[in-house]
Structures are given as C-alpha cells and as structure tokens.
Amino acid sequence: MNVHYEVTLDPTSHELGVELAIDGVPSGQLVLATPTWVPGAYEFAPFARDLFDVRATDASTGAALTVRRHGWSAYAIDVPARGAADRAVTVRYRAAAASVAMSEACGVLGDQHGVLLGTRYLRVTAHDGRCTVRYHVPDGWAIHHPSGATRLSPQSWEYDSYARLLDTPVSFGAFDRITREVRGTPFHHVFLTRALGFEANVEGFVEDLCEIAAVYHDIFGAFPFDDYTFVLSFNPNDAWGLEHLTSTMAGLDPATFHDSDQYNVSLRVCAHELFHAWNVRRLRPAPLGRFDFERGGFSEGLWVAEGFTRYYEFLSCTRTAVYTPAQFISAVTGYYTHLAALPAWRHVSPADASAAAYLNHDKYPGRANSAIDYYDAGMVIAFELDAILRLETGGAQSLDTVFAAFYDTFAGKGVGYTIDDVCEFFERYRPGLGNCLRTKVVEPAKLALPERLRALGFDVSEGEVPYCGLLLADDTGPAVYSVLDGSPASRSGLAAEDVIVAVDSYPFSLEALNGAVRQGADTTLDVLRGNQRRRYTIQPGERSTLVSLRWAGNARQAALISQWLKQPFAPTAGQPFPLDFYENFHGIETVI
C-alpha cells in the first residue's frame, strides 16, 4: 500500500482537516484506527474522541464507501470487489486539536502556534510501512520538524513507519528557536511560548542544557541522533514531559527565569527527557521493543527505563554544578526515606510496581498502601549499583561504564531486555552484583541505602520520629491523601479523601497538625467525609527512619565521590550533611 496524508491546519477553529489517500487497497474491510496508547505513556486514552465527520470514497469513481465505527478507536470501511485489481481509497475527516488533556500525546493547535504528532492521523492497521505527510499551514507560519524523517519538499516528509510519524512532534507558527552544537551535533531549542525573564536568561538556560547533553555524550561516547529538538512551553496548561526518538516535549514552569529553584527544576526535567533518547527510546525493556498500538505494553523493567533515568537527571545536573554534592546526596536519601515510609514498600517490589504501571502511574488517594513509584525505587537502585561498582574497583568501573556497555549490547534488539538480561549482565561485570540486583528488584524492601552510604564514608544515624500516619493532598491538605496501614491514624477510623477542618477544635493548618503530632499527646481531628461530619482521636506514635548524615570518611573515599560527581568534595571530619533537599516532580508526599 501507499499511504499519504494531507493535513490542513485551521488555527481559528483549532481543528485539523485530514485527507488520507491509500493506494492498493484490496476488497473487503479496511480498518483505520487511532492508537489507544503511545510510547512513553502508561495509560490508555480516547484519542479517537476528537475525530468527526469521517467519510470515504473510491478515488477512481468518487463513489461513497460505507464507514462505520469499529470498537472504540477505529473505523471500518467496506471496500467492494471490482475485478482483480486493488483500488485507491480517499478518507476525509476533521479533528479537534485544542484538547489540553491530550496535548502531550497528540499536540495542540492554537491561533498563533501549535505542535502536532501523528496521534490524530488515522493509521491503516494493515500497513506497517512508509507513509508521507504534507502540511498546509497559514501564510507566514514557520515549521520546525525534528530529524528522523526524509524531507520531500518545504512542507512534506516521508516517514519509515506510522510509529515514526507518531514519534515526531512538529512545531508550527510563531516560536523562538535557538540552535547550538554539542560535540558537533545540532541541538534545537524551540520555545513555543515565553515567560517573565525569557529575554535575559534564555541563552544561559540553553547553554546549561548543552552542558548536560555533553555529560551524556561522554557517558555513551556518541549521540544516537543526527540532531535533537527540545519543544518547550511555559504555558502551565502544557503539562508535558514525553520523550521522542530525536526530540522531546516538555512543559516548564512559568517561573523558570525568575526563580532559581524552578530554573534548576526545568533543567532537570529536560535532562530527564534527554536521557530517554538512550534509555527507553532505543534501549527498551521487554516487551516494549515492539509497539502494540491497541493493547499497549506491560513491562517489569520500568525501574530501569524510568528509575535509572531519574538517577541520571540528578547526576547530570550535579556534574554541571546545577546542584551541589550535598544536594545530590540529600536527594538520593530523600527518595529512599520517602519510599521506606510507605506500607506498600514492605510488599511491592520494583518489578511488580513496573508491571502495574497502567494502574499506578497516575497518583490516586490511598495508593501509599498498595503501590510504590518505580521511578523512585529505580533511582535508589541505580545509586546503589554505582556505589558498589566504584567502591569495589576504586572508580575503575561505574554505572556509567556498565550501563553504556549494556546499551551497546541491547539497544534496538528484539522485543527488549528482560530482568534476567540486566542481572546477568551486571553479574558478568562483578560476580555477585547481578544476584544482589535481582533481590532488590523482585523482592520488596531490599534496598540498602544506609549500608551504601556508610561504605562511602558517611556516618548514618537512624532513629525514631513522631508520626500519626497521614499523607495530605498536595503535601499541604486539608484533604487526606492516604492513611498508612498499621499507623495510629489507621486505627482511628480516618480514611483517604477525608477533609480535615479542625485540629483539637482549632481550624486546620498544616503547622497545627505537625505541632500536635510532635507533642505526642492525643490529637482530635474533625473531618468532612463528603457532607458528613466525623471526629477521630489519634494517639501519635513513632516510626524509624534515617535522621542524619555526617562525614566520617577518609581522603580516598572523598576523592572517589569527587570523581563520581565531577565536583570538589572534601568535607571535614564530622561535617553534617543536611537532608532538607528533596524534589520529585511526581509530587512530594511527606508522612505526618
């Protein structure tokens, strides 16, 4: 078959006009479908919802063909027999393109600019080969197209598959584009919108991103693309963070250029998505090496795909001095202590959390008892592996070297790597390490960060802290997000989604609740459960956690950490390391 799309942008109505020409269609049923899932996402979505007025004709005769819905995401077209020859079919339809909720996977079209992916272009399910697209844009609108497709004309491209079309965000209209080279490779930074301080600070932001890209180049020895595009927006509606083969779409905070903390977070978001160019887009856990656009893909390996990527987002930002070594250590410690505080930590393994991604990727009230975040667990696993390799080889081996070798071995191979592949690979590098890794991955509560920190030279203090066992919505309340199983709060009768209105008869505040818990006396909470008032009394208890770090190491250990983080590291004996730096763009969940 030959498949060609004509896509006309209508910015005024925020719609697309799509004409799909298909040559070589045999008689019978022709099925066209949108995906129900896209690579990099962990949910099914109704992308077909935005399509309407779908019509089909015989391209030779102009006769209308019968079109009917086929399941929830597809259309079936009856193609009558006409001798022995296959025929050409033309399909025309409209697609609404203003959805904020689906913009990460589908793109969005405004009246001044837009970014589009192939998600709204009906796929010919019987055809896995090449397709072409020609874009019709308003006069004066620019186009930026990432690499990975063949340009046929100023407005036309050929893709080697529908999967490649789906994986390519094309920007249109009025946008800022800044291009820099990193190790001889162009990096395009397409800013669809601006934010306060953009003019004064955007060049520095781009330079910082280029330094992070250079860190990754040095780890892997090359870039896996001819050029790379960051598609960036400061519109808070654009809650993006989705990687593609030679590009990424990322929504950044509007405060990026006038708030130093948000500036660093925005760099880290971009660092995370860029690392995915290696880890996920080319190196895939099984079965994600092959796409199933209807049924998705469920993998036990997302603790590598996402967790190692989270580790390298922090490590790359430390190596480029966005963060200090102390902040890096605090962040890793924070991921461990937040995980270990959850009841689910004791009965959910990183492999199980990965396999359940379609259930637990989007946060939900009460999840603290049933799910852990495979991003967080994978980050701590990556740190532990890096520490073991560096300590046992004096820095001659590291996660950098072993993971780069793993990438060279498994990237682009078959349906993807398995847990056995990962563990056996690490076992070959350091006998015993693969078996240690397997335990951490397939069994719950096997991470051992305090042990690794002690081996690196830190004095780790673990102790008891007061708690009642609540997580609050947005970490501030007044809604209760989770009530931890086995905690004092769970014994009181409180439930997730209760709304706290008073603490010991005084209006709710986070400070009041924390203060009452610290005092340790019985605490009375008045709550609303829907429109029903309830009163519960909690006797705060204690839980064990890591409470402080001090330096107790020697010069050799300090030098090892300095080599690791690419920053000076020479703490004095007994120097404390604050544990107050912790950031998680999935949301911070602090146990009260």
Secondary structure in CASP SS format (residue, H / E / C, confidence):
PFRMAT SS
TARGET T0000
AUTHOR 0000-0000-0000
METHOD secondary structure of the structure
MODEL  1
M C 1.00
N E 1.00
V E 1.00
H E 1.00
Y E 1.00
E E 1.00
V E 1.00
T E 1.00
L E 1.00
D E 1.00
P C 1.00
T C 1.00
S C 1.00
H C 1.00
E E 1.00
L E 1.00
G E 1.00
V E 1.00
E E 1.00
L E 1.00
A E 1.00
I E 1.00
D E 1.00
G E 1.00
V E 1.00
P C 1.00
S C 1.00
G E 1.00
Q E 1.00
L E 1.00
V E 1.00
L E 1.00
A E 1.00
T C 1.00
P C 1.00
T C 1.00
W C 1.00
V C 1.00
P C 1.00
G C 1.00
A C 1.00
Y C 1.00
E C 1.00
F C 1.00
A C 1.00
P C 1.00
F H 1.00
A H 1.00
R H 1.00
D H 1.00
L E 1.00
F E 1.00
D E 1.00
V E 1.00
R E 1.00
A E 1.00
T E 1.00
D E 1.00
A C 1.00
S C 1.00
T C 1.00
G C 1.00
A C 1.00
A E 1.00
L E 1.00
T C 1.00
V E 1.00
R E 1.00
R E 1.00
H E 1.00
G C 1.00
W C 1.00
S C 1.00
A E 1.00
Y E 1.00
A E 1.00
I E 1.00
D E 1.00
V E 1.00
P C 1.00
A C 1.00
R C 1.00
G C 1.00
A C 1.00
A C 1.00
D C 1.00
R E 1.00
A E 1.00
V E 1.00
T E 1.00
V E 1.00
R E 1.00
Y E 1.00
R E 1.00
A E 1.00
A E 1.00
A C 1.00
A C 1.00
S C 1.00
V C 1.00
A C 1.00
M C 1.00
S H 1.00
E H 1.00
A H 1.00
C H 1.00
G E 1.00
V E 1.00
L E 1.00
G C 1.00
D C 1.00
Q C 1.00
H E 1.00
G E 1.00
V E 1.00
L E 1.00
L C 1.00
G H 1.00
T H 1.00
R H 1.00
Y C 1.00
L C 1.00
R E 1.00
V E 1.00
T C 1.00
A C 1.00
H C 1.00
D C 1.00
G C 1.00
R C 1.00
C E 1.00
T E 1.00
V E 1.00
R E 1.00
Y E 1.00
H E 1.00
V C 1.00
P C 1.00
D C 1.00
G C 1.00
W C 1.00
A E 1.00
I E 1.00
H E 1.00
H C 1.00
P C 1.00
S C 1.00
G C 1.00
A C 1.00
T E 1.00
R E 1.00
L E 1.00
S E 1.00
P C 1.00
Q C 1.00
S E 1.00
W E 1.00
E E 1.00
Y E 1.00
D C 1.00
S C 1.00
Y H 1.00
A H 1.00
R H 1.00
L H 1.00
L H 1.00
D C 1.00
T C 1.00
P C 1.00
V E 1.00
S E 1.00
F E 1.00
G E 1.00
A C 1.00
F C 1.00
D E 1.00
R E 1.00
I E 1.00
T E 1.00
R E 1.00
E E 1.00
V E 1.00
R C 1.00
G C 1.00
T E 1.00
P E 1.00
F E 1.00
H E 1.00
H E 1.00
V E 1.00
F E 1.00
L C 1.00
T C 1.00
R C 1.00
A C 1.00
L C 1.00
G C 1.00
F H 1.00
E H 1.00
A H 1.00
N H 1.00
V H 1.00
E H 1.00
G H 1.00
F H 1.00
V H 1.00
E H 1.00
D H 1.00
L H 1.00
C H 1.00
E H 1.00
I H 1.00
A H 1.00
A H 1.00
V H 1.00
Y H 1.00
H H 1.00
D H 1.00
I H 1.00
F H 1.00
G C 1.00
A C 1.00
F C 1.00
P C 1.00
F C 1.00
D C 1.00
D C 1.00
Y E 1.00
T E 1.00
F E 1.00
V E 1.00
L E 1.00
S E 1.00
F C 1.00
N C 1.00
P C 1.00
N C 1.00
D C 1.00
A C 1.00
W C 1.00
G E 1.00
L E 1.00
E E 1.00
H C 1.00
L C 1.00
T C 1.00
S E 1.00
T E 1.00
M E 1.00
A E 1.00
G E 1.00
L C 1.00
D C 1.00
P C 1.00
A C 1.00
T C 1.00
F C 1.00
H C 1.00
D C 1.00
S H 1.00
D H 1.00
Q H 1.00
Y H 1.00
N H 1.00
V H 1.00
S H 1.00
L H 1.00
R H 1.00
V H 1.00
C H 1.00
A H 1.00
H H 1.00
E H 1.00
L H 1.00
F H 1.00
H C 1.00
A C 1.00
W C 1.00
N E 1.00
V C 1.00
R C 1.00
R C 1.00
L E 1.00
R C 1.00
P E 1.00
A C 1.00
P C 1.00
L C 1.00
G C 1.00
R C 1.00
F C 1.00
D C 1.00
F C 1.00
E C 1.00
R C 1.00
G C 1.00
G C 1.00
F C 1.00
S C 1.00
E C 1.00
G C 1.00
L H 1.00
W H 1.00
V H 1.00
A H 1.00
E H 1.00
G H 1.00
F H 1.00
T H 1.00
R H 1.00
Y H 1.00
Y H 1.00
E H 1.00
F H 1.00
L H 1.00
S H 1.00
C H 1.00
T H 1.00
R H 1.00
T C 1.00
A C 1.00
V C 1.00
Y C 1.00
T C 1.00
P H 1.00
A H 1.00
Q H 1.00
F H 1.00
I H 1.00
S H 1.00
A H 1.00
V H 1.00
T H 1.00
G H 1.00
Y H 1.00
Y H 1.00
T H 1.00
H H 1.00
L H 1.00
A H 1.00
A C 1.00
L C 1.00
P H 1.00
A H 1.00
W H 1.00
R H 1.00
H C 1.00
V C 1.00
S C 1.00
P H 1.00
A H 1.00
D H 1.00
A H 1.00
S H 1.00
A H 1.00
A C 1.00
A H 1.00
Y H 1.00
L H 1.00
N H 1.00
H C 1.00
D C 1.00
K C 1.00
Y C 1.00
P C 1.00
G C 1.00
R H 1.00
A H 1.00
N H 1.00
S C 1.00
A C 1.00
I C 1.00
D C 1.00
Y H 1.00
Y H 1.00
D H 1.00
A H 1.00
G H 1.00
M H 1.00
V H 1.00
I H 1.00
A H 1.00
F H 1.00
E H 1.00
L H 1.00
D H 1.00
A H 1.00
I H 1.00
L H 1.00
R H 1.00
L H 1.00
E H 1.00
T H 1.00
G C 1.00
G C 1.00
A C 1.00
Q C 1.00
S C 1.00
L H 1.00
D H 1.00
T H 1.00
V H 1.00
F H 1.00
A H 1.00
A H 1.00
F H 1.00
Y H 1.00
D H 1.00
T H 1.00
F H 1.00
A C 1.00
G C 1.00
K C 1.00
G C 1.00
V C 1.00
G C 1.00
Y E 1.00
T C 1.00
I H 1.00
D H 1.00
D H 1.00
V H 1.00
C H 1.00
E H 1.00
F H 1.00
F H 1.00
E H 1.00
R H 1.00
Y H 1.00
R C 1.00
P C 1.00
G C 1.00
L H 1.00
G H 1.00
N H 1.00
C H 1.00
L H 1.00
R H 1.00
T H 1.00
K H 1.00
V H 1.00
V H 1.00
E C 1.00
P C 1.00
A C 1.00
K C 1.00
L C 1.00
A C 1.00
L H 1.00
P H 1.00
E H 1.00
R H 1.00
L H 1.00
R H 1.00
A H 1.00
L H 1.00
G C 1.00
F E 1.00
D E 1.00
V E 1.00
S E 1.00
E E 1.00
G E 1.00
E E 1.00
V E 1.00
P E 1.00
Y E 1.00
C C 1.00
G C 1.00
L E 1.00
L E 1.00
L E 1.00
A H 1.00
D H 1.00
D H 1.00
T C 1.00
G C 1.00
P C 1.00
A E 1.00
V E 1.00
Y E 1.00
S E 1.00
V E 1.00
L C 1.00
D C 1.00
G C 1.00
S C 1.00
P H 1.00
A H 1.00
S H 1.00
R H 1.00
S H 1.00
G C 1.00
L C 1.00
A C 1.00
A C 1.00
E C 1.00
D C 1.00
V E 1.00
I E 1.00
V E 1.00
A E 1.00
V E 1.00
D C 1.00
S C 1.00
Y E 1.00
P E 1.00
F C 1.00
S C 1.00
L H 1.00
E H 1.00
A H 1.00
L H 1.00
N H 1.00
G H 1.00
A H 1.00
V H 1.00
R H 1.00
Q H 1.00
G C 1.00
A C 1.00
D C 1.00
T E 1.00
T E 1.00
L E 1.00
D E 1.00
V E 1.00
L E 1.00
R E 1.00
G C 1.00
N C 1.00
Q E 1.00
R E 1.00
R E 1.00
R E 1.00
Y E 1.00
T E 1.00
I E 1.00
Q C 1.00
P C 1.00
G E 1.00
E E 1.00
R E 1.00
S E 1.00
T E 1.00
L E 1.00
V E 1.00
S E 1.00
L E 1.00
R E 1.00
W E 1.00
A C 1.00
G C 1.00
N C 1.00
A H 1.00
R H 1.00
Q H 1.00
A H 1.00
A H 1.00
L H 1.00
I H 1.00
S H 1.00
Q H 1.00
W H 1.00
L H 1.00
K C 1.00
Q C 1.00
P C 1.00
F C 1.00
A C 1.00
P C 1.00
T C 1.00
A C 1.00
G C 1.00
Q C 1.00
P E 1.00
F E 1.00
P C 1.00
L C 1.00
D C 1.00
F C 1.00
Y C 1.00
E C 1.00
N C 1.00
F C 1.00
H C 1.00
G C 1.00
I C 1.00
E C 1.00
T C 1.00
V C 1.00
I C 1.00
END
